[in-house]
Amino acid sequence: MTWISKSVTGLGLLFLAHACYSAYEHSALHSTSTASLSSTAAHTAITSTSSSLPIDISIETLVAVFTVCLGLVLGTPELRPIQWRVWAGQIEREGEAGFTNIDGQVDKDYVGNPFRVLESRPGFVDIRKQRKEFAEWVREGGGIDEAKKS
């Protein structure tokens, strides 16, 4: 995470903590004022008033959640390609430099050349070439000399 995303996330968390504290204070204030009104002799009829959260606390909560989400999105690393051939092409073009994070370290899932297995395997057998070499060997008498030795 960069310092910008960390600071935006921290600011959003600060706003969210303030909104939670304001909601707690509002509910505590409302419960004590309702209890004092119902206990007085002048108000014998208990009225059930539904008190909702004030609009400024609701807006502050929404802005805080949006700010935290924005800070977290700003801090995410760049997404990798979904298609394997695109990802492998990026590795071949850029090498380790394309997979370094913000701190300058190579990502842990960097494996190097993805075609390493394909490039290290033996090639296909060329039957025509082997037939030609065998025919030349027979013409030179390679098979007969071997039989006379044994």
Backbone as JSON Lines, residues from 0, in Angstrom:
{"i":0,"aa":"M","n":[0.84,-1.19,0.0],"ca":[0.0,0.0,0.0],"c":[0.88,1.24,0.0]}
{"i":1,"aa":"T","n":[0.49,2.19,-0.79],"ca":[1.22,3.45,-0.81],"c":[0.77,4.31,0.35]}
{"i":2,"aa":"W","n":[1.49,5.38,0.55],"ca":[1.13,6.26,1.67],"c":[-0.2,6.95,1.41]}
{"i":3,"aa":"I","n":[-0.55,7.18,0.15],"ca":[-1.84,7.82,-0.15],"c":[-2.98,6.9,0.24]}
{"i":4,"aa":"S","n":[-2.9,5.63,-0.16],"ca":[-3.98,4.7,0.17],"c":[-4.06,4.45,1.67]}
{"i":5,"aa":"K","n":[-2.89,4.39,2.33],"ca":[-2.91,4.2,3.78],"c":[-3.53,5.4,4.49]}
{"i":6,"aa":"S","n":[-3.22,6.6,4.02],"ca":[-3.77,7.79,4.68],"c":[-5.27,7.91,4.41]}
{"i":7,"aa":"V","n":[-5.73,7.57,3.2],"ca":[-7.17,7.63,2.91],"c":[-7.91,6.59,3.74]}
{"i":8,"aa":"T","n":[-7.34,5.39,3.86],"ca":[-7.97,4.35,4.69],"c":[-7.99,4.76,6.15]}
{"i":9,"aa":"G","n":[-6.91,5.33,6.64],"ca":[-6.87,5.79,8.03],"c":[-7.87,6.9,8.3]}
{"i":10,"aa":"L","n":[-7.99,7.83,7.35],"ca":[-8.96,8.91,7.5],"c":[-10.39,8.35,7.52]}
{"i":11,"aa":"G","n":[-10.66,7.38,6.65],"ca":[-11.98,6.75,6.62],"c":[-12.28,6.02,7.92]}
{"i":12,"aa":"L","n":[-11.27,5.34,8.47],"ca":[-11.48,4.65,9.75],"c":[-11.71,5.63,10.88]}
{"i":13,"aa":"L","n":[-11.04,6.78,10.82],"ca":[-11.27,7.82,11.82],"c":[-12.7,8.35,11.74]}
{"i":14,"aa":"F","n":[-13.16,8.61,10.5],"ca":[-14.56,9.04,10.31],"c":[-15.54,7.98,10.81]}
{"i":15,"aa":"L","n":[-15.24,6.73,10.53],"ca":[-16.13,5.65,10.94],"c":[-16.18,5.52,12.46]}
{"i":16,"aa":"A","n":[-15.04,5.67,13.12],"ca":[-15.01,5.62,14.59],"c":[-15.82,6.78,15.17]}
{"i":17,"aa":"H","n":[-15.7,7.96,14.56],"ca":[-16.46,9.11,15.05],"c":[-17.95,8.91,14.84]}
{"i":18,"aa":"A","n":[-18.33,8.33,13.71],"ca":[-19.75,8.07,13.45],"c":[-20.3,7.05,14.44]}
{"i":19,"aa":"C","n":[-19.53,6.02,14.75],"ca":[-19.97,5.02,15.73],"c":[-20.13,5.65,17.11]}
{"i":20,"aa":"Y","n":[-19.18,6.47,17.49],"ca":[-19.25,7.14,18.8],"c":[-20.45,8.09,18.84]}
{"i":21,"aa":"S","n":[-20.71,8.81,17.75],"ca":[-21.85,9.71,17.72],"c":[-23.16,8.95,17.82]}
{"i":22,"aa":"A","n":[-23.25,7.8,17.15],"ca":[-24.46,6.98,17.22],"c":[-24.66,6.45,18.64]}
{"i":23,"aa":"Y","n":[-23.56,6.04,19.29],"ca":[-23.66,5.57,20.68],"c":[-24.13,6.69,21.6]}
{"i":24,"aa":"E","n":[-23.54,7.88,21.46],"ca":[-23.94,9.01,22.29],"c":[-25.4,9.39,22.05]}
{"i":25,"aa":"H","n":[-25.82,9.34,20.8],"ca":[-27.22,9.67,20.5],"c":[-28.17,8.68,21.15]}
{"i":26,"aa":"S","n":[-27.84,7.39,21.07],"ca":[-28.72,6.39,21.67],"c":[-28.7,6.49,23.2]}
{"i":27,"aa":"A","n":[-27.53,6.78,23.79],"ca":[-27.45,6.92,25.25],"c":[-28.22,8.16,25.7]}
{"i":28,"aa":"L","n":[-28.11,9.26,24.96],"ca":[-28.82,10.49,25.3],"c":[-30.32,10.29,25.15]}
{"i":29,"aa":"H","n":[-30.72,9.61,24.11],"ca":[-32.15,9.38,23.88],"c":[-32.75,8.47,24.95]}
{"i":30,"aa":"S","n":[-32.0,7.44,25.38],"ca":[-32.54,6.53,26.39],"c":[-32.65,7.21,27.75]}
{"i":31,"aa":"T","n":[-31.71,8.09,28.1],"ca":[-31.81,8.79,29.4],"c":[-32.91,9.84,29.36]}
{"i":32,"aa":"S","n":[-33.1,10.5,28.22],"ca":[-34.18,11.5,28.16],"c":[-35.54,10.84,28.17]}
{"i":33,"aa":"T","n":[-35.68,9.68,27.57],"ca":[-36.96,8.96,27.59],"c":[-37.24,8.43,28.99]}
{"i":34,"aa":"A","n":[-36.21,7.96,29.69],"ca":[-36.4,7.44,31.04],"c":[-36.78,8.57,31.99]}
{"i":35,"aa":"S","n":[-36.2,9.74,31.85],"ca":[-36.53,10.84,32.75],"c":[-37.92,11.38,32.46]}
{"i":36,"aa":"L","n":[-38.35,11.37,31.22],"ca":[-39.7,11.82,30.88],"c":[-40.76,10.85,31.39]}
{"i":37,"aa":"S","n":[-40.49,9.58,31.33],"ca":[-41.5,8.6,31.77],"c":[-41.59,8.51,33.28]}
{"i":38,"aa":"S","n":[-40.54,8.93,34.0],"ca":[-40.56,8.84,35.45],"c":[-41.19,10.07,36.11]}
{"i":39,"aa":"T","n":[-41.38,11.13,35.4],"ca":[-41.99,12.31,36.01],"c":[-43.48,12.12,36.21]}
{"i":40,"aa":"A","n":[-44.0,12.77,37.2],"ca":[-45.42,12.63,37.53],"c":[-46.29,13.38,36.54]}
{"i":41,"aa":"A","n":[-45.74,14.38,35.87],"ca":[-46.53,15.17,34.93],"c":[-46.89,14.37,33.69]}
{"i":42,"aa":"H","n":[-46.03,13.43,33.31],"ca":[-46.3,12.63,32.13],"c":[-46.69,11.23,32.57]}
{"i":43,"aa":"T","n":[-47.94,11.03,32.84],"ca":[-48.38,9.72,33.3],"c":[-48.55,8.75,32.13]}
{"i":44,"aa":"A","n":[-48.86,9.28,30.99],"ca":[-49.01,8.39,29.83],"c":[-47.63,8.21,29.17]}
{"i":45,"aa":"I","n":[-47.25,6.98,29.04],"ca":[-45.96,6.68,28.41],"c":[-46.17,6.68,26.91]}
{"i":46,"aa":"T","n":[-45.42,7.53,26.25],"ca":[-45.53,7.61,24.8],"c":[-44.38,6.84,24.2]}
{"i":47,"aa":"S","n":[-44.7,6.07,23.22],"ca":[-43.64,5.31,22.55],"c":[-43.19,6.1,21.34]}
{"i":48,"aa":"T","n":[-42.09,6.74,21.51],"ca":[-41.54,7.51,20.4],"c":[-40.4,6.72,19.79]}
{"i":49,"aa":"S","n":[-40.45,6.55,18.52],"ca":[-39.36,5.85,17.84],"c":[-38.37,6.9,17.36]}
{"i":50,"aa":"S","n":[-37.19,6.82,17.88],"ca":[-36.18,7.8,17.53],"c":[-35.18,7.15,16.57]}
{"i":51,"aa":"S","n":[-35.08,7.73,15.41],"ca":[-34.11,7.21,14.46],"c":[-32.83,8.03,14.57]}
{"i":52,"aa":"L","n":[-31.82,7.52,13.94],"ca":[-30.53,8.18,13.95],"c":[-30.61,9.47,13.15]}
{"i":53,"aa":"P","n":[-30.02,10.54,13.63],"ca":[-30.04,11.79,12.86],"c":[-29.37,11.62,11.49]}
{"i":54,"aa":"I","n":[-29.78,12.41,10.54],"ca":[-29.31,12.28,9.17],"c":[-27.82,12.57,9.04]}
{"i":55,"aa":"D","n":[-27.28,13.48,9.86],"ca":[-25.86,13.79,9.75],"c":[-24.98,12.61,10.17]}
{"i":56,"aa":"I","n":[-25.42,11.84,11.17],"ca":[-24.65,10.66,11.58],"c":[-24.74,9.58,10.49]}
{"i":57,"aa":"S","n":[-25.91,9.44,9.88],"ca":[-26.07,8.46,8.8],"c":[-25.18,8.82,7.6]}
{"i":58,"aa":"I","n":[-25.16,10.09,7.25],"ca":[-24.33,10.54,6.13],"c":[-22.86,10.36,6.46]}
{"i":59,"aa":"E","n":[-22.46,10.68,7.69],"ca":[-21.06,10.51,8.09],"c":[-20.66,9.03,8.02]}
{"i":60,"aa":"T","n":[-21.55,8.14,8.4],"ca":[-21.26,6.71,8.33],"c":[-21.07,6.26,6.89]}
{"i":61,"aa":"L","n":[-21.95,6.7,6.0],"ca":[-21.83,6.33,4.59],"c":[-20.56,6.88,3.96]}
{"i":62,"aa":"V","n":[-20.23,8.13,4.26],"ca":[-19.0,8.73,3.73],"c":[-17.77,7.99,4.28]}
{"i":63,"aa":"A","n":[-17.82,7.61,5.54],"ca":[-16.69,6.89,6.14],"c":[-16.5,5.53,5.49]}
{"i":64,"aa":"V","n":[-17.57,4.8,5.27],"ca":[-17.47,3.48,4.63],"c":[-16.95,3.64,3.2]}
{"i":65,"aa":"F","n":[-17.44,4.63,2.47],"ca":[-16.98,4.87,1.11],"c":[-15.49,5.24,1.11]}
{"i":66,"aa":"T","n":[-15.05,6.04,2.06],"ca":[-13.65,6.45,2.13],"c":[-12.74,5.27,2.45]}
{"i":67,"aa":"V","n":[-13.16,4.4,3.35],"ca":[-12.37,3.21,3.67],"c":[-12.28,2.31,2.44]}
{"i":68,"aa":"C","n":[-13.39,2.11,1.76],"ca":[-13.37,1.28,0.54],"c":[-12.46,1.89,-0.53]}
{"i":69,"aa":"L","n":[-12.51,3.19,-0.7],"ca":[-11.66,3.87,-1.68],"c":[-10.18,3.68,-1.33]}
{"i":70,"aa":"G","n":[-9.84,3.83,-0.06],"ca":[-8.45,3.64,0.36],"c":[-7.96,2.22,0.14]}
{"i":71,"aa":"L","n":[-8.83,1.23,0.39],"ca":[-8.44,-0.16,0.16],"c":[-8.29,-0.47,-1.32]}
{"i":72,"aa":"V","n":[-9.15,0.1,-2.15],"ca":[-9.05,-0.13,-3.59],"c":[-7.8,0.54,-4.15]}
{"i":73,"aa":"L","n":[-7.46,1.71,-3.66],"ca":[-6.24,2.39,-4.13],"c":[-4.99,1.61,-3.78]}
{"i":74,"aa":"G","n":[-5.03,0.84,-2.71],"ca":[-3.86,0.1,-2.25],"c":[-3.7,-1.28,-2.84]}
{"i":75,"aa":"T","n":[-4.65,-1.73,-3.65],"ca":[-4.54,-3.08,-4.21],"c":[-3.5,-3.11,-5.33]}
{"i":76,"aa":"P","n":[-2.8,-4.22,-5.46],"ca":[-1.82,-4.31,-6.56],"c":[-2.53,-4.48,-7.9]}
{"i":77,"aa":"E","n":[-1.78,-4.29,-8.97],"ca":[-2.34,-4.42,-10.31],"c":[-2.74,-5.88,-10.56]}
{"i":78,"aa":"L","n":[-3.89,-6.07,-11.16],"ca":[-4.38,-7.41,-11.43],"c":[-3.56,-8.06,-12.54]}
{"i":79,"aa":"R","n":[-3.42,-9.35,-12.44],"ca":[-2.69,-10.1,-13.46],"c":[-3.66,-10.55,-14.54]}
{"i":80,"aa":"P","n":[-3.14,-10.82,-15.74],"ca":[-4.01,-11.29,-16.82],"c":[-4.63,-12.64,-16.49]}
{"i":81,"aa":"I","n":[-5.83,-12.85,-16.98],"ca":[-6.52,-14.11,-16.74],"c":[-6.01,-15.19,-17.69]}
{"i":82,"aa":"Q","n":[-5.74,-14.84,-18.91],"ca":[-5.29,-15.81,-19.89],"c":[-3.82,-16.15,-19.66]}
{"i":83,"aa":"W","n":[-3.52,-17.45,-19.66],"ca":[-2.18,-17.89,-19.34],"c":[-1.18,-17.43,-20.39]}
{"i":84,"aa":"R","n":[-1.57,-17.43,-21.65],"ca":[-0.63,-17.04,-22.7],"c":[-0.26,-15.56,-22.59]}
{"i":85,"aa":"V","n":[-1.19,-14.73,-22.14],"ca":[-0.89,-13.3,-21.95],"c":[0.06,-13.13,-20.77]}
{"i":86,"aa":"W","n":[-0.2,-13.88,-19.7],"ca":[0.65,-13.82,-18.51],"c":[2.06,-14.31,-18.84]}
{"i":87,"aa":"A","n":[2.15,-15.42,-19.59],"ca":[3.46,-15.97,-19.95],"c":[4.21,-15.01,-20.87]}
{"i":88,"aa":"G","n":[3.49,-14.35,-21.77],"ca":[4.13,-13.36,-22.63],"c":[4.68,-12.19,-21.84]}
{"i":89,"aa":"Q","n":[3.94,-11.78,-20.82],"ca":[4.41,-10.68,-19.96],"c":[5.67,-11.1,-19.22]}
{"i":90,"aa":"I","n":[5.74,-12.32,-18.76],"ca":[6.94,-12.8,-18.07],"c":[8.13,-12.81,-19.02]}
{"i":91,"aa":"E","n":[7.92,-13.27,-20.26],"ca":[9.03,-13.31,-21.21],"c":[9.51,-11.92,-21.6]}
{"i":92,"aa":"R","n":[8.59,-10.97,-21.73],"ca":[8.98,-9.62,-22.13],"c":[9.65,-8.86,-20.99]}
{"i":93,"aa":"E","n":[9.05,-8.92,-19.8],"ca":[9.5,-8.06,-18.7],"c":[10.41,-8.76,-17.71]}
{"i":94,"aa":"G","n":[10.3,-10.07,-17.55],"ca":[11.12,-10.79,-16.58],"c":[10.75,-10.43,-15.16]}
{"i":95,"aa":"E","n":[11.74,-10.42,-14.27],"ca":[11.49,-10.12,-12.86],"c":[11.03,-8.68,-12.65]}
{"i":96,"aa":"A","n":[11.45,-7.78,-13.52],"ca":[11.1,-6.37,-13.36],"c":[9.59,-6.15,-13.45]}
{"i":97,"aa":"G","n":[8.89,-6.98,-14.2],"ca":[7.44,-6.83,-14.33],"c":[6.68,-7.35,-13.13]}
{"i":98,"aa":"F","n":[7.34,-8.08,-12.24],"ca":[6.66,-8.68,-11.1],"c":[7.22,-8.22,-9.77]}
{"i":99,"aa":"T","n":[7.76,-7.01,-9.73],"ca":[8.2,-6.45,-8.47],"c":[7.07,-5.63,-7.88]}
{"i":100,"aa":"N","n":[6.91,-5.71,-6.57],"ca":[5.86,-4.94,-5.92],"c":[6.37,-3.54,-5.59]}
{"i":101,"aa":"I","n":[5.6,-2.79,-4.87],"ca":[5.93,-1.4,-4.56],"c":[7.21,-1.31,-3.72]}
{"i":102,"aa":"D","n":[7.44,-2.33,-2.89],"ca":[8.62,-2.33,-2.03],"c":[9.89,-2.72,-2.78]}
{"i":103,"aa":"G","n":[9.79,-3.12,-4.05],"ca":[10.94,-3.5,-4.83],"c":[11.3,-4.97,-4.72]}
{"i":104,"aa":"Q","n":[10.45,-5.78,-4.1],"ca":[10.71,-7.21,-3.97],"c":[9.91,-7.96,-5.03]}
{"i":105,"aa":"V","n":[10.47,-9.08,-5.48],"ca":[9.79,-9.91,-6.49],"c":[8.65,-10.66,-5.8]}
{"i":106,"aa":"D","n":[7.48,-10.71,-6.48],"ca":[6.32,-11.41,-5.93],"c":[6.65,-12.87,-5.68]}
{"i":107,"aa":"K","n":[6.0,-13.44,-4.67],"ca":[6.3,-14.82,-4.29],"c":[5.81,-15.85,-5.31]}
{"i":108,"aa":"D","n":[4.85,-15.49,-6.15],"ca":[4.36,-16.45,-7.13],"c":[5.04,-16.32,-8.49]}
{"i":109,"aa":"Y","n":[6.12,-15.57,-8.57],"ca":[6.89,-15.45,-9.81],"c":[7.71,-16.72,-9.98]}
{"i":110,"aa":"V","n":[7.53,-17.4,-11.11],"ca":[8.2,-18.68,-11.32],"c":[9.25,-18.62,-12.41]}
{"i":111,"aa":"G","n":[9.43,-17.51,-13.03],"ca":[10.4,-17.42,-14.11],"c":[9.75,-17.75,-15.44]}
{"i":112,"aa":"N","n":[10.51,-18.32,-16.33],"ca":[10.03,-18.64,-17.66],"c":[8.99,-19.76,-17.6]}
{"i":113,"aa":"P","n":[7.75,-19.5,-17.98],"ca":[6.73,-20.55,-17.91],"c":[6.9,-21.62,-18.97]}
{"i":114,"aa":"F","n":[7.69,-21.32,-20.02],"ca":[7.91,-22.29,-21.08],"c":[9.19,-23.11,-20.84]}
{"i":115,"aa":"R","n":[9.77,-22.99,-19.65],"ca":[11.01,-23.68,-19.32],"c":[10.86,-25.19,-19.51]}
{"i":116,"aa":"V","n":[9.73,-25.75,-19.12],"ca":[9.51,-27.18,-19.23],"c":[9.44,-27.58,-20.7]}
{"i":117,"aa":"L","n":[8.76,-26.77,-21.5],"ca":[8.64,-27.09,-22.92],"c":[9.97,-26.95,-23.65]}
{"i":118,"aa":"E","n":[10.78,-25.99,-23.26],"ca":[12.06,-25.77,-23.93],"c":[13.12,-26.78,-23.52]}
{"i":119,"aa":"S","n":[12.99,-27.4,-22.37],"ca":[14.0,-28.33,-21.91],"c":[13.72,-29.77,-22.32]}
{"i":120,"aa":"R","n":[12.56,-30.08,-22.84],"ca":[12.26,-31.45,-23.22],"c":[12.95,-31.79,-24.54]}
{"i":121,"aa":"P","n":[13.18,-33.07,-24.78],"ca":[13.83,-33.44,-26.04],"c":[12.9,-33.18,-27.22]}
{"i":122,"aa":"G","n":[13.5,-32.96,-28.37],"ca":[12.71,-32.68,-29.56],"c":[11.99,-33.93,-30.06]}
{"i":123,"aa":"F","n":[11.19,-33.76,-31.08],"ca":[10.48,-34.88,-31.67],"c":[11.46,-35.76,-32.45]}
{"i":124,"aa":"V","n":[11.14,-37.02,-32.57],"ca":[11.98,-37.97,-33.28],"c":[11.77,-37.77,-34.78]}
{"i":125,"aa":"D","n":[12.87,-37.61,-35.51],"ca":[12.8,-37.45,-36.95],"c":[13.03,-38.82,-37.59]}
{"i":126,"aa":"I","n":[11.94,-39.47,-37.95],"ca":[12.0,-40.83,-38.47],"c":[12.76,-40.87,-39.81]}
{"i":127,"aa":"R","n":[12.5,-39.92,-40.67],"ca":[13.17,-39.91,-41.98],"c":[14.68,-39.78,-41.84]}
{"i":128,"aa":"K","n":[15.12,-38.93,-40.92],"ca":[16.55,-38.76,-40.7],"c":[17.17,-40.06,-40.17]}
{"i":129,"aa":"Q","n":[16.48,-40.71,-39.23],"ca":[16.99,-41.96,-38.68],"c":[17.02,-43.06,-39.74]}
{"i":130,"aa":"R","n":[16.01,-43.12,-40.62],"ca":[15.98,-44.11,-41.7],"c":[17.15,-43.9,-42.66]}
{"i":131,"aa":"K","n":[17.41,-42.62,-42.97],"ca":[18.52,-42.3,-43.88],"c":[19.86,-42.7,-43.25]}
{"i":132,"aa":"E","n":[20.04,-42.41,-41.96],"ca":[21.28,-42.79,-41.27],"c":[21.43,-44.31,-41.21]}
{"i":133,"aa":"F","n":[20.33,-45.0,-41.01],"ca":[20.39,-46.46,-40.95],"c":[20.74,-47.04,-42.31]}
{"i":134,"aa":"A","n":[20.17,-46.48,-43.37],"ca":[20.46,-46.96,-44.72],"c":[21.93,-46.74,-45.05]}
{"i":135,"aa":"E","n":[22.49,-45.61,-44.68],"ca":[23.91,-45.35,-44.91],"c":[24.77,-46.32,-44.11]}
{"i":136,"aa":"W","n":[24.37,-46.64,-42.93],"ca":[25.12,-47.56,-42.08],"c":[25.13,-48.96,-42.68]}
{"i":137,"aa":"V","n":[23.98,-49.38,-43.24],"ca":[23.9,-50.69,-43.85],"c":[24.74,-50.72,-45.12]}
{"i":138,"aa":"R","n":[24.72,-49.63,-45.94],"ca":[25.51,-49.58,-47.16],"c":[27.0,-49.66,-46.87]}
{"i":139,"aa":"E","n":[27.39,-49.09,-45.78],"ca":[28.81,-49.13,-45.42],"c":[29.2,-50.48,-44.86]}
{"i":140,"aa":"G","n":[28.25,-51.36,-44.7],"ca":[28.55,-52.7,-44.19],"c":[28.61,-52.75,-42.69]}
{"i":141,"aa":"G","n":[27.95,-51.88,-42.02],"ca":[27.96,-51.81,-40.56],"c":[27.38,-53.04,-39.92]}
{"i":142,"aa":"G","n":[26.35,-53.59,-40.48],"ca":[25.72,-54.76,-39.91],"c":[26.52,-56.03,-40.11]}
{"i":143,"aa":"I","n":[27.22,-56.13,-41.22],"ca":[27.99,-57.34,-41.56],"c":[29.24,-57.41,-40.7]}
{"i":144,"aa":"D","n":[29.9,-56.3,-40.5],"ca":[31.12,-56.28,-39.69],"c":[30.81,-56.69,-38.25]}
{"i":145,"aa":"E","n":[29.69,-56.29,-37.76],"ca":[29.3,-56.64,-36.38],"c":[29.08,-58.15,-36.27]}
{"i":146,"aa":"A","n":[28.48,-58.74,-37.3],"ca":[28.18,-60.18,-37.24],"c":[29.46,-61.0,-37.33]}
{"i":147,"aa":"K","n":[30.47,-60.57,-38.1],"ca":[31.72,-61.31,-38.25],"c":[32.53,-61.28,-36.97]}
{"i":148,"aa":"K","n":[32.41,-60.22,-36.21],"ca":[33.19,-60.08,-34.96],"c":[32.7,-61.07,-33.91]}
{"i":149,"aa":"S","n":[31.46,-61.4,-33.92],"ca":[30.96,-62.28,-32.87],"c":[30.96,-63.71,-33.22]}
